[in-house]
Structures are given as C-alpha cells and as structure tokens.
Amino acid sequence: MDVKEIKNAIMFNGLTNDELNGIADAVRFARSQLAQMNKRALRVGDTVQFTSTRDGTTYKGNVTKIAIKYITVKTGGNLLYRVPASMLEAI
C-alpha cells in the first residue's frame, strides 16, 4: 500500500473516531522516533542546515547544544536558534 492509497483510505473509507485516533497516535510516534534518530546522529560542532518555517530562509550553522527537545544552532551571524531535531539536516 503506497502513501496515496493510505490517504484515500483515511479520507474516504468512513473510519471511526477510535481508528482515526489510532492512526494519529502512530504518526506522532513515528515522528518522535525520526527526531530521536536525528538527534542521536548529531554531535556538538556538527554543521547542519534548517529551513525557517516563518520566512522560508535556509540557515546553516554549527550545533552548540543538544537538549531534550531542541538543538541549539549557531549561524554565521553569531545568532543562536533553538531548532527541533526533526527540522535539522546534517551537511
């Protein structure tokens, strides 16, 4: 089953509220696992990039701190950004 079939099944197959809640829980869990894997792969000093959700600008910088929820990235202009691990891409 590909993504398109899954989306159609969710949207048009009349799933119950409990079934939809189960799907939402599975998606949240999968996103959490991806963020954890990304966080484990990064180390302080690594060069990363991320795209701002506010203005669409791509920033490049170095990891300065890895916390539970956010990773602090220092960009070229000496600005610090607290970014969710799922938004970061190692360069």
Residue, then its C-alpha position, 0 to 999 in steps of 0.5 A: m500500500d503506497v502513501k496515496e492509497i493510505k490517504n484515500a483510505i483515511m479520507f474516504n473509507g468512513l473510519t471511526n473516531d477510535e481508528l482515526n485516533g489510532i492512526a494519529d497516535a502512530v504518526r506522532f510516534a513515528r515522528s518522535q522516533l525520526a527526531q530521536m534518530n536525528k538527534r542521536a546522529l548529531r554531535v556538538g560542532d556538527t554543521v547542519q542546515f534548517t529551513s525557517t518555517r516563518d520566512g522560508t530562509t535556509y540557515k546553516g550553522n554549527v550545533t552548540k547544544i543538544a537538549i531534550k527537545y531542541i538543538t541549539v544552532k549557531t549561524g554565521g551571524n553569531l545568532l543562536y536558534r533553538v531548532p527541533a531535531s526533526m527540522l535539522e539536516a546534517i551537511 
